[in-house]
């Protein structure tokens, strides 16, 4: 009898311990966990930051046996998950060409002295500085300009006093000479009004641009035609890249291409030049595109990529970021109507810089995850160990 009571007591204690252990496991499973989107091995039971990269930890959702994950609205917002509907688009394989931003030589102006004289003052003394059309560049003392100013004032005075047509012709001829020698219409009008000869004339910028070179110094004597400044207008720049003979067939004048300058979004541009010959000592030729630069974002010397497209056709395509590469397998995440995220194997085809063709695994108008797909992958790895367990 005592033995039976003892056995009964042991069974009761075992049942109680098992019940407590089960409750603890359930409580542990129900406890909200947090993980790092970039480092899924980091798991915490409270919000915080990742000790590796410093990113905010996000709540972990619930993974079911079929690999689907349920997230609430707050979790979706925190994870920055966005989706898009699959659709048929024009897509072609892209060949990237490494290029460089260059100065548009068609928008370069070399400012030279139109008369001989001595540089009295340089108003612009720094290379790289932008100047606007009409800003003063330099002040020049010139004997030739003094003589021309006297001739002009004499012709104007004779015309005003004698009112003879021939003196009007002389005055207009003298005025034209002053304009040809670099004086502005405003300066000529001021000379006529004030009747005072200026020993030194200030010459203005004929166009806007950045000062690339300054060829003279103050006090220097210059001859007629001497180079003074080199101005480069960067409102429109060139991007040049080298291509090999096999890629030559893919390019022709006027073709539309995509240009990606490091740190900026893609821009559409057109090929304006294809070199008809190989570069010296090489088997490559040069192509050039013109790129709008009204905001001045692109600086000569910056690295750029020109994307050539080939084999273009209409196909079911999704953004490249939506495809997760896992060895030889490619996956995407689908947002179902019941509010769950479910991984799916896909077969890809042509791939450009921004889009990838889907040959198998998706249909048109399915909701595919674009941003946040790696977070869903991390959560699946955390819960189930990865796609191989599906």
C-alpha positions in Angstrom: 0.0 0.0 0.0 2.8 2.4 0.9 4.5 1.5 -2.4 1.4 2.4 -4.4 1.0 5.8 -2.7 4.7 6.5 -3.4 4.3 5.7 -7.1 1.1 7.8 -7.3 2.9 10.7 -5.7 5.8 10.5 -8.2 3.4 10.4 -11.2 1.6 13.5 -9.9 4.8 15.4 -9.5 6.0 14.4 -13.0 2.7 15.5 -14.5 3.0 18.9 -12.8 6.6 19.4 -13.9 5.7 18.5 -17.5 2.7 20.9 -17.4 4.9 23.8 -16.1 7.6 23.0 -18.7 5.0 23.0 -21.5 3.6 26.4 -20.3 7.1 27.8 -20.2 7.8 26.6 -23.8 4.5 28.1 -25.0 5.3 31.4 -23.2 8.7 31.4 -24.7 7.3 30.7 -28.2 4.7 33.5 -27.8 7.2 36.0 -26.7 7.9 38.7 -29.3 11.4 38.5 -30.7 13.4 41.1 -32.6 16.1 40.7 -35.3 18.4 42.7 -37.5 17.4 43.0 -41.2 21.0 42.7 -42.2 22.2 40.2 -39.6 19.5 37.6 -38.9 21.7 35.7 -36.4 21.1 38.6 -34.0 17.9 37.8 -32.0 16.7 39.8 -29.0 13.6 39.7 -26.8 13.3 43.5 -26.6 13.7 46.4 -29.1 17.2 47.8 -29.6 20.0 48.2 -32.1 22.1 45.6 -33.9 25.6 45.3 -32.2 27.2 44.7 -35.6 25.8 47.4 -37.9 23.8 49.6 -35.5 20.5 49.2 -37.4 17.2 49.2 -35.4 16.0 45.7 -34.6 12.6 44.9 -36.1 9.9 42.5 -34.8 10.0 38.9 -36.0 6.8 37.6 -37.5 5.3 34.1 -37.5 6.5 31.5 -40.0 4.2 28.6 -40.8 5.1 25.1 -41.9 4.8 26.0 -45.6 7.3 28.8 -45.3 4.7 31.6 -45.3 5.1 34.5 -42.9 2.4 36.6 -41.3 3.2 40.2 -40.4 0.9 42.8 -39.0 0.7 46.4 -40.4 3.2 47.8 -37.9 5.7 45.1 -38.7 5.3 45.7 -42.5 5.9 49.4 -41.9 8.9 49.0 -39.7 10.5 46.5 -42.2 9.8 49.0 -45.1 8.2 46.3 -47.2 6.9 47.5 -50.5 5.3 45.5 -53.3 4.5 45.8 -57.0 2.3 43.9 -59.5 4.0 41.8 -62.1 3.4 42.9 -65.7 4.7 42.5 -69.2 7.4 45.0 -70.1 10.0 45.6 -72.8 13.2 44.1 -71.5 16.6 43.4 -73.0 20.0 42.2 -71.8 22.2 45.1 -70.7 25.9 45.3 -71.5 27.6 47.8 -69.1 30.4 50.0 -70.6 32.7 51.7 -68.2 32.9 55.4 -69.0 33.9 58.8 -67.7 32.2 62.2 -67.6 34.1 64.6 -69.9 33.9 68.3 -70.7 31.7 69.1 -73.7 34.3 70.6 -76.1 31.5 72.2 -78.1 30.7 74.4 -75.1 34.3 75.5 -74.4 35.4 79.1 -75.1 38.9 80.4 -75.2 38.9 84.2 -74.5 41.7 86.0 -76.2 42.8 89.6 -76.2 41.5 91.5 -79.3 44.1 94.3 -78.9 47.7 94.5 -77.7 48.2 96.1 -74.3 49.1 95.7 -70.6 46.9 93.8 -68.1 46.1 96.4 -65.4 43.8 94.1 -63.3 42.4 90.6 -63.3 38.9 90.4 -61.8 38.9 86.6 -61.9 42.0 84.9 -60.4 40.8 81.5 -59.4 40.4 78.4 -61.6 37.2 76.4 -61.1 35.2 79.5 -60.3 31.9 80.0 -62.2 31.4 83.3 -64.0 28.2 84.6 -65.7 27.9 86.3 -69.0 28.6 90.1 -68.5 30.8 89.7 -65.4 34.2 91.6 -65.6 37.2 89.5 -66.4 40.2 91.8 -66.8 41.1 95.4 -67.3 43.5 96.3 -70.2 45.5 99.5 -71.0 45.8 99.8 -74.8 47.2 102.6 -77.0 45.1 101.3 -79.9 41.9 101.6 -78.0 42.8 105.1 -76.9 43.2 106.1 -80.5 40.0 104.5 -81.5 38.1 106.2 -78.7 39.4 109.6 -79.9 38.4 108.9 -83.5 34.9 107.9 -82.4 34.4 111.0 -80.2 35.7 113.2 -83.0 33.3 111.6 -85.6 30.4 111.9 -83.2 31.2 115.6 -82.5 31.4 116.4 -86.2 28.2 114.7 -86.9 26.4 116.5 -84.1 27.7 119.9 -85.2 27.7 119.7 -89.0 24.8 117.2 -89.5 26.4 115.9 -92.6 25.6 112.2 -93.6 29.3 111.4 -94.2 30.2 112.2 -90.6 27.3 109.9 -89.4 29.0 107.1 -91.5 32.3 107.9 -89.9 30.8 107.7 -86.4 29.1 104.4 -87.1 32.3 103.0 -88.6 34.3 104.1 -85.5 31.7 102.6 -83.2 31.8 99.3 -85.1 35.6 99.2 -84.6 35.3 99.7 -80.9 32.8 96.8 -80.7 35.0 94.6 -82.8 37.9 95.3 -80.4 35.9 94.0 -77.5 34.1 97.0 -76.0 30.4 96.4 -75.1 27.5 98.4 -76.5 27.0 99.8 -73.0 30.6 101.0 -72.7 30.4 102.7 -76.2 27.1 104.4 -75.2 28.7 105.6 -71.9 31.7 106.9 -73.9 29.5 108.9 -76.2 27.4 110.3 -73.4 30.3 111.3 -71.1 32.7 112.3 -73.9 35.6 111.0 -71.7 38.3 108.7 -72.9 39.1 105.7 -70.6 42.8 104.8 -70.5 41.9 101.3 -69.3 39.0 99.3 -70.6 37.3 96.5 -68.6 36.5 93.5 -70.7 33.4 91.3 -69.8 32.8 87.6 -70.0 31.1 86.8 -73.4 29.4 83.7 -72.0 28.8 81.8 -68.8 31.0 78.9 -67.6 33.7 77.7 -65.2 37.2 79.1 -65.4 39.4 76.2 -66.4 42.6 78.1 -67.1 44.0 81.6 -66.6 46.8 82.3 -69.1 47.9 85.8 -67.9 48.9 87.7 -64.8 48.5 91.3 -63.8 51.1 93.7 -65.3 51.8 91.3 -68.2 51.9 92.7 -71.8 49.8 90.8 -74.2 49.7 90.8 -78.0 46.6 90.8 -80.1 45.2 87.2 -80.1 46.9 86.2 -76.8 44.9 83.6 -74.8 43.5 85.0 -71.6 41.0 82.6 -70.1 39.5 79.2 -70.9 35.8 78.9 -70.0 34.0 75.5 -69.8 30.2 75.5 -69.8 29.0 72.3 -67.9 25.3 72.6 -68.5 25.7 69.8 -71.0 28.5 67.2 -70.5 29.8 64.2 -72.4 30.1 60.7 -71.2 32.7 58.7 -73.2 33.2 54.9 -73.1 35.3 52.4 -75.0 33.7 49.5 -76.9 35.2 46.3 -78.5 34.6 45.3 -82.1 32.0 42.7 -81.0 29.9 45.4 -79.4 30.2 47.8 -82.3 27.2 46.3 -84.0 25.0 47.2 -81.1 25.6 51.0 -81.4 24.8 53.6 -83.9 24.4 57.3 -83.9 21.1 58.4 -82.3 20.6 55.3 -80.3 18.9 55.8 -76.9 21.0 54.4 -74.0 20.9 54.6 -70.2 23.7 56.4 -68.4 24.4 55.8 -64.7 26.8 58.2 -62.9 28.0 57.0 -59.6 25.8 58.3 -56.8 23.0 59.5 -59.1 19.9 58.0 -60.7 19.9 56.6 -64.3 19.4 59.1 -67.1 18.4 58.5 -70.7 20.8 59.9 -73.3 21.6 59.5 -77.0 24.7 58.5 -78.7 26.1 61.5 -80.5 29.4 60.1 -81.8 30.9 56.7 -82.7 34.6 56.7 -83.6 35.2 55.4 -87.1 38.7 54.1 -86.1 40.4 52.1 -83.4 42.3 54.0 -80.7 46.1 54.0 -81.3 47.7 50.8 -80.2 44.4 49.1 -79.2 41.4 47.3 -80.6 38.8 49.5 -79.0 36.7 52.4 -80.4 35.0 55.3 -78.6 31.4 56.2 -78.3 30.1 59.4 -76.8 26.8 60.5 -75.4 25.5 63.9 -74.4 24.1 64.2 -70.8 22.1 67.1 -69.5 23.7 68.7 -66.5 21.5 71.8 -65.7 21.9 71.2 -61.9 25.7 70.9 -62.1 25.7 67.4 -60.5 28.1 65.8 -62.9 31.7 66.9 -62.7 34.3 66.0 -65.4 36.3 63.0 -64.3 33.4 61.2 -62.5 33.0 57.4 -63.2 30.0 56.5 -65.3 28.4 53.5 -66.9 26.7 53.4 -70.3 24.2 50.5 -70.6 23.7 49.0 -74.1 20.6 46.9 -74.5 20.3 43.9 -76.8 17.8 41.1 -77.5 14.9 43.3 -76.4 11.5 41.8 -76.2 8.2 42.0 -74.3 8.2 39.7 -71.3 7.0 39.2 -67.7 9.5 41.3 -65.7 10.0 42.4 -62.1 12.6 44.7 -60.5 16.0 43.1 -60.0 15.9 43.8 -56.3 12.9 41.5 -55.9 14.8 38.4 -56.8 16.8 36.6 -54.0 19.7 34.5 -55.2 20.3 31.3 -53.2 23.0 29.2 -54.9 21.5 27.9 -58.2 18.0 28.8 -57.1 16.1 32.1 -57.4 13.2 33.1 -55.1 10.7 35.9 -54.8 8.3 36.7 -52.1 4.6 37.0 -52.9 2.1 39.0 -50.8 -1.1 36.9 -50.8 -4.6 38.3 -50.4 -4.9 36.7 -47.0 -2.1 39.0 -45.7 0.7 36.4 -45.7 4.1 36.5 -47.4 5.0 33.3 -49.2 8.3 32.5 -50.9 8.3 31.0 -54.4 10.9 29.5 -56.7 11.2 31.3 -60.1 13.2 30.8 -63.3 14.8 33.9 -64.7 15.8 34.9 -68.2 17.2 38.2 -69.6 18.4 40.7 -67.0 19.0 44.4 -67.3 20.4 46.8 -64.8 16.9 47.4 -63.3 14.6 44.5 -64.4 14.8 40.7 -64.8 12.7 38.5 -67.0 10.6 35.7 -65.2 10.3 32.6 -67.3 8.6 30.4 -64.8 7.0 30.7 -61.3 4.9 33.9 -61.7 1.8 35.1 -63.5 0.8 38.6 -64.5 -0.6 40.9 -61.7 0.8 38.9 -58.8 2.0 41.1 -55.8 5.7 40.7 -55.5 7.8 42.2 -52.7 10.5 44.7 -53.8 12.0 46.2 -50.7 12.2 44.2 -47.5 12.6 40.8 -49.3 15.9 40.2 -47.5 14.2 40.8 -44.2 11.6 38.1 -45.0 14.4 35.8 -46.0 16.2 36.5 -42.7 13.1 35.7 -40.8 12.6 32.4 -42.6 16.2 31.4 -41.9 15.6 32.3 -38.3 12.4 30.3 -38.0 13.0 27.4 -40.3 16.6 27.4 -41.4 16.1 28.5 -44.9 14.3 27.5 -48.1 15.7 23.9 -48.1 13.3 23.2 -45.2 10.2 24.1 -47.2 
